[in-house]
């Protein structure tokens, strides 16, 4: 199954996949990505939508994008404090 993901969400799904793939032997990549997407959706970080081709796709929620922007700004502020 091919997952249609926004670029932001694809990055974070890949990060999570790399983090947990060794801890859940026996699952295929597709099964594991499906599980990750389900967890992201339950947490309010991902949502399904119909893309411009009329196909089901996934994208990061505005809440997830806000959390990422806040984390990025915090990292920048901490770096500035170190310099």
GROMACS elastic network, one bead per residue, 0.5 to 0.9 nm:
[ bonds ]
;  ai    aj funct       b0    kb
    1    30     6  0.67814   500
    2    30     6  0.82343   500
    3    30     6  0.86012   500
    3    33     6  0.85942   500
    3    34     6  0.86333   500
    3    56     6  0.86505   500
    3    57     6  0.69720   500
    3    58     6  0.78088   500
    4    10     6  0.86577   500
    4    51     6  0.88335   500
    4    55     6  0.84230   500
    4    56     6  0.73337   500
    4    58     6  0.61609   500
    4    59     6  0.86168   500
    5     8     6  0.81114   500
    5     9     6  0.61390   500
    5    10     6  0.55094   500
    5    57     6  0.58567   500
    5    59     6  0.58308   500
    5    60     6  0.86396   500
    6     9     6  0.53150   500
    6    10     6  0.59587   500
    6    11     6  0.86487   500
    6    57     6  0.79237   500
    6    58     6  0.64136   500
    6    60     6  0.71254   500
    7    10     6  0.50722   500
    7    11     6  0.62840   500
    7    12     6  0.88968   500
    7    59     6  0.81352   500
    7    60     6  0.89418   500
    8    11     6  0.53867   500
    8    12     6  0.66530   500
    8    13     6  0.87933   500
    8    59     6  0.76312   500
    8    60     6  0.67303   500
    8    65     6  0.83665   500
    9    12     6  0.52274   500
    9    13     6  0.60111   500
    9    14     6  0.84711   500
    9    45     6  0.88054   500
    9    46     6  0.74637   500
    9    58     6  0.76301   500
    9    59     6  0.58441   500
    9    60     6  0.53492   500
   10    13     6  0.51026   500
   10    14     6  0.60588   500
   10    15     6  0.85860   500
   10    58     6  0.89548   500
   10    59     6  0.84398   500
   11    14     6  0.52000   500
   11    15     6  0.62771   500
   11    16     6  0.87751   500
   12    16     6  0.61428   500
   12    17     6  0.84188   500
   13    16     6  0.51315   500
   13    17     6  0.59746   500
   13    18     6  0.86125   500
   13    33     6  0.71095   500
   13    36     6  0.67465   500
   13    37     6  0.73488   500
   13    40     6  0.87136   500
   14    18     6  0.61470   500
   14    19     6  0.85177   500
   14    33     6  0.83910   500
   15    18     6  0.53123   500
   15    19     6  0.62442   500
   15    20     6  0.89101   500
   16    20     6  0.62788   500
   16    21     6  0.83267   500
   16    33     6  0.88717   500
   16    36     6  0.73565   500
   17    20     6  0.54897   500
   17    21     6  0.56204   500
   17    29     6  0.83215   500
   17    32     6  0.71873   500
   17    33     6  0.68470   500
   17    36     6  0.74897   500
   18    21     6  0.56526   500
   18    22     6  0.79910   500
   19    22     6  0.76209   500
   19    23     6  0.83823   500
   20    23     6  0.52789   500
   20    24     6  0.67174   500
   20    32     6  0.88433   500
   21    24     6  0.56915   500
   21    25     6  0.71070   500
   21    27     6  0.84391   500
   21    29     6  0.83011   500
   21    32     6  0.76203   500
   22    25     6  0.62553   500
   24    27     6  0.64980   500
   24    32     6  0.83338   500
   25    28     6  0.84285   500
   27    30     6  0.80105   500
   27    31     6  0.58630   500
   27    32     6  0.61187   500
   28    31     6  0.51419   500
   28    32     6  0.61808   500
   28    33     6  0.85903   500
   29    32     6  0.51353   500
   29    33     6  0.60771   500
   29    34     6  0.84714   500
   30    33     6  0.52066   500
   30    34     6  0.60630   500
   30    35     6  0.85698   500
   31    34     6  0.50872   500
   31    35     6  0.62019   500
   31    36     6  0.87027   500
   32    36     6  0.61946   500
   32    37     6  0.86388   500
   33    37     6  0.61085   500
   33    38     6  0.85079   500
   34    37     6  0.51767   500
   34    38     6  0.61851   500
   34    39     6  0.86795   500
   35    38     6  0.50948   500
   35    39     6  0.62449   500
   35    40     6  0.86501   500
   36    39     6  0.50915   500
   36    40     6  0.61227   500
   36    41     6  0.85154   500
   37    40     6  0.50074   500
   37    41     6  0.60156   500
   37    42     6  0.85409   500
   37    45     6  0.89995   500
   37    46     6  0.70428   500
   37    47     6  0.86467   500
   37    58     6  0.82891   500
   38    41     6  0.50658   500
   38    42     6  0.61612   500
   38    43     6  0.86093   500
   38    46     6  0.83636   500
   39    42     6  0.50882   500
   39    43     6  0.61646   500
   39    44     6  0.86339   500
   39    45     6  0.85726   500
   39    46     6  0.86630   500
   40    43     6  0.50893   500
   40    44     6  0.62376   500
   40    45     6  0.50039   500
   40    46     6  0.52912   500
   40    47     6  0.81888   500
   40    60     6  0.88260   500
   41    44     6  0.50569   500
   41    45     6  0.56206   500
   41    47     6  0.57285   500
   41    48     6  0.82704   500
   41    61     6  0.88849   500
   42    45     6  0.75624   500
   42    46     6  0.80232   500
   43    46     6  0.77947   500
   44    47     6  0.74581   500
   44    60     6  0.87900   500
   44    61     6  0.69421   500
   44    63     6  0.74040   500
   44    64     6  0.74979   500
   45    59     6  0.85886   500
   45    60     6  0.57825   500
   45    61     6  0.52927   500
   45    62     6  0.80280   500
   45    63     6  0.66183   500
   45    65     6  0.82822   500
   46    58     6  0.66249   500
   46    59     6  0.56150   500
   46    61     6  0.51538   500
   46    62     6  0.88791   500
   46    64     6  0.75186   500
   47    57     6  0.83697   500
   47    58     6  0.55771   500
   47    59     6  0.56336   500
   47    60     6  0.63771   500
   47    61     6  0.61467   500
   48    56     6  0.66035   500
   48    57     6  0.55850   500
   48    59     6  0.65416   500
   48    60     6  0.89532   500
   49    55     6  0.81487   500
   49    56     6  0.57151   500
   49    57     6  0.53993   500
   49    58     6  0.61051   500
   49    59     6  0.74810   500
   50    53     6  0.77133   500
   50    54     6  0.54407   500
   50    55     6  0.52921   500
   50    57     6  0.59245   500
   50    58     6  0.84331   500
   51    54     6  0.52884   500
   51    55     6  0.54276   500
   51    56     6  0.62807   500
   51    57     6  0.60330   500
   51    58     6  0.87354   500
   52    55     6  0.73862   500
   53    56     6  0.88177   500
   60    63     6  0.79889   500
   60    64     6  0.60383   500
   60    65     6  0.66162   500
   61    64     6  0.52296   500
   61    65     6  0.64102   500
   61    66     6  0.86816   500
   62    65     6  0.50540   500
   62    66     6  0.61342   500
   62    67     6  0.86557   500
   63    66     6  0.50803   500
   63    67     6  0.62429   500
   63    68     6  0.86609   500
   64    67     6  0.50508   500
   64    68     6  0.61765   500
   64    69     6  0.85970   500
   65    68     6  0.50788   500
   65    69     6  0.61345   500
   65    70     6  0.85783   500
   66    69     6  0.50634   500
   66    70     6  0.60951   500
   66    71     6  0.85548   500
   67    70     6  0.50968   500
   67    71     6  0.61304   500
   67    72     6  0.85686   500
   68    71     6  0.50819   500
   68    72     6  0.61033   500
   68    73     6  0.86170   500
   69    72     6  0.50530   500
   69    73     6  0.61818   500
   69    74     6  0.85738   500
   70    73     6  0.51371   500
   70    74     6  0.61212   500
   70    75     6  0.86383   500
   71    74     6  0.50369   500
   71    75     6  0.61978   500
   71    76     6  0.86451   500
   72    75     6  0.51483   500
   72    76     6  0.62639   500
   72    77     6  0.86715   500
   73    76     6  0.50209   500
   73    77     6  0.61200   500
   73    78     6  0.85999   500
   74    77     6  0.50507   500
   74    78     6  0.61656   500
   74    79     6  0.85801   500
   75    78     6  0.51077   500
   75    79     6  0.61536   500
   75    80     6  0.86152   500
   76    79     6  0.50781   500
   76    80     6  0.61920   500
   76    81     6  0.86869   500
   77    80     6  0.50598   500
   77    81     6  0.62829   500
   77    82     6  0.88284   500
   78    81     6  0.50577   500
   78    82     6  0.64644   500
   78    83     6  0.89866   500
   79    82     6  0.51567   500
   79    83     6  0.65550   500
   80    83     6  0.52875   500
